Amino acid sequence: MDVDELVRPALRQAVATLPEPVRQVADYHLGLSGGSAVAAGKALRSALVLAGCRAVGGDVRRAVPGAVAVELVHEFSLLHDDVIDEDRVRRHRPAAWVRFGTGQAVLAGDAMWALALRTLSQTHDAAALEVLIRTLTDLMRGQSQDVAFANRGDITVEEYRSMAEGKTGALLGGACAIGALLGGSSADRAEELGRFGRHLGIAFQCADDVLGIWGRAERTGKPVGSDIAARKKTFPVLAALAHPGEAGRSLAEMYHRPQPPSPQECVLMTDLVERAGGRIEAEAEAETQIGAALACLDRAEPGPAARAELAMIASWAVRRDR
């Protein structure tokens, strides 16, 4: 039994309980109306909840509320992220705030956040609910750091790694731990699976940063080079800016100009990031984090089939455009 069979129907039922008009926004954002945004997606976080449950020998049907809750938190964060970053495209079509307005998009995100807590609370699993609350707190920390980075020119790779661990790793780790707890896991075993997910999240963010610069629009759902055009300080960019050579210095000069870059300058900046080693360092960091994740996974002692499933998810997370 997988995400399509178990989680998507439950997610649809949960969203149907939201009041209008936020339900309309949520339906659009999730692809439940007017398209198939999420329906065609990989639902990584839902899959991790079910895989975390299987890893401890649990019945995945008990983990479905956790999978729905985690998916709702993820989608709430995307709704707010698009507003904060002023990203106008999400999954190959106008972002929800463009379609419905900023206020309605923010309120829909808030409603999905509250619905996530209500959904998981109905399992009466206090430990799983506590993990979700901690996950939300870490997610907010990571998002706050990400926003603050936009106005700073002295960000280190280490700071960025900490931000990614909160913004992306917290939810992937929470998904694994919640699935394990709902499957009857001990706290220690669930914690190791949570660490697996957190390392996976950093790797996923590094891979996402690479796609944000060199990915194909038909795969990412966003315009090619949008991160460079917005001069986002992602892992490849930070690694390149720290490079002592001419490419790093030229990139720094262009990144700190007051005027936005032209399309031709974006092409040059992309080339400078690669020449300064930004892409290689980001891909190497992703592989390092996957190694750390798999070490945590082994300490959790899942069965062979469950380990293979989680290892396959980890591999896909860093190689999904290859």
C-alpha positions, -999 to 999 in steps of 0.1 A, spaced: 0 0 0 15 34 -10 8 71 -9 -16 71 -39 -38 44 -23 -37 55 13 -27 91 18 -42 111 -11 -78 101 -4 -73 109 33 -57 142 24 -86 151 1 -111 143 29 -92 164 54 -90 194 31 -128 191 24 -134 200 61 -118 235 57 -141 265 55 -146 284 24 -128 304 9 -96 289 22 -106 255 10 -108 268 -25 -72 281 -22 -60 248 -7 -77 228 -34 -60 248 -61 -26 247 -44 -28 210 -38 -41 203 -73 -74 190 -61 -91 214 -85 -81 231 -117 -51 209 -123 -30 181 -109 -1 198 -91 3 174 -62 -15 145 -77 14 141 -101 41 147 -74 63 124 -56 49 132 -21 83 126 -5 72 135 30 42 112 30 63 84 16 88 89 45 60 86 71 49 53 57 84 41 52 93 51 88 63 30 100 74 0 79 109 3 92 98 -6 127 74 -33 116 42 -12 120 9 -13 101 11 16 76 -26 22 78 -20 35 114 5 61 100 -19 76 74 -30 105 97 7 113 103 13 113 65 -16 136 60 -4 159 88 31 161 74 19 168 39 -3 196 51 26 212 70 48 210 39 21 226 17 15 253 43 52 261 42 52 263 4 22 287 4 40 310 28 73 306 10 59 317 -23 45 348 -7 77 357 12 99 351 -19 74 366 -43 77 335 -64 50 337 -90 51 301 -103 45 269 -85 43 235 -103 41 250 -137 12 274 -130 6 307 -111 13 304 -74 -17 305 -51 -10 341 -40 -9 352 -76 -42 335 -83 -61 344 -51 -42 373 -35 -17 374 -7 -42 375 21 -61 344 10 -29 324 4 -15 332 38 -49 323 55 -51 291 36 -16 282 48 -26 290 84 -57 268 80 -36 239 67 -12 242 96 -40 240 121 -56 211 102 -23 192 104 -23 195 142 -60 185 144 -54 155 121 -25 141 141 -41 148 174 -69 124 165 -45 95 167 -41 103 205 -4 96 201 11 123 224 47 115 214 40 118 176 21 151 182 51 164 202 74 156 173 52 175 150 52 206 173 90 205 175 91 201 138 70 232 133 92 252 157 124 241 138 108 248 105 100 284 116 136 288 128 149 277 94 125 298 75 134 328 96 171 323 90 164 320 53 146 353 52 174 370 73 200 357 48 185 379 20 198 410 38 232 397 48 264 395 27 285 375 52 267 341 53 288 311 57 283 276 44 280 264 80 252 288 86 234 278 55 237 241 65 220 250 98 192 268 80 187 239 56 185 215 86 156 235 99 138 246 68 140 212 50 155 187 73 132 192 102 101 181 83 118 151 66 131 140 100 98 146 116 81 126 89 103 96 96 100 98 134 62 103 133 58 73 111 79 52 134 60 63 165 27 56 149 41 22 140 48 14 176 85 23 177 105 30 208 116 67 213 153 59 206 146 41 174 123 69 162 149 94 170 175 77 149 151 76 120 144 113 126 182 119 123 182 100 91 155 123 78 173 155 89 205 146 71 184 136 41 168 171 43 201 189 40 211 167 11 177 173 -5 181 211 -1 216 210 -17 202 191 -46 173 215 -49 197 244 -49 215 228 -79 182 224 -97 173 260 -89 202 271 -110 208 243 -136 175 224 -135 151 221 -164 119 242 -161 97 212 -172 110 193 -142 112 220 -115 80 239 -124 99 272 -122 116 294 -147 152 284 -155 177 304 -135 151 320 -112 174 316 -82 202 335 -99 179 362 -112 167 367 -76 203 365 -64 194 340 -38 222 329 -15 219 291 -20 246 265 -12 263 266 -47 264 304 -46 278 306 -11 305 280 -19 314 300 -51 314 333 -33 339 318 -8 362 308 -36 394 329 -36 398 329 -74 387 355 -100 354 337 -107 344 341 -70 354 377 -69 335 385 -101 304 368 -88 306 387 -55 308 420 -74 277 411 -95 257 398 -65 262 430 -46 252 454 -73 221 475 -64 204 470 -97 188 436 -107 208 416 -132 199 414 -169 192 381 -186 227 382 -201 242 389 -167 223 359 -152 239 336 -178 273 350 -168 266 346 -131 255 310 -136 288 303 -154 308 320 -126 291 299 -99 301 267 -118 336 280 -126 341 288 -89 332 252 -79 298 260 -65 280 231 -82 307 205 -74 307 215 -37 269 214 -34 267 180 -50 296 168 -27 278 181 3 246 163 -7 265 130 -10 282 136 24 248 141 41 234 110 24 262 90 39 255 104 74 218 97 68 224 60 60 246 56 91 216 68 112 193 45 93 215 15 101 215 24 138 177 23 137 180 -14 125 151 -16 100 144 -48 82 161 -54 49 131 -44 28 125 -12 48 161 -2 47 162 -7 9 131 15 6 145 43 26 179 41 9 161 43 -25 142 74 -13 175 89 -2 191 82 -36 162 97 -55 163 128 -33 197 138 -45 195 124 -81 160 133 -91 169 152 -122 195 127 -135 
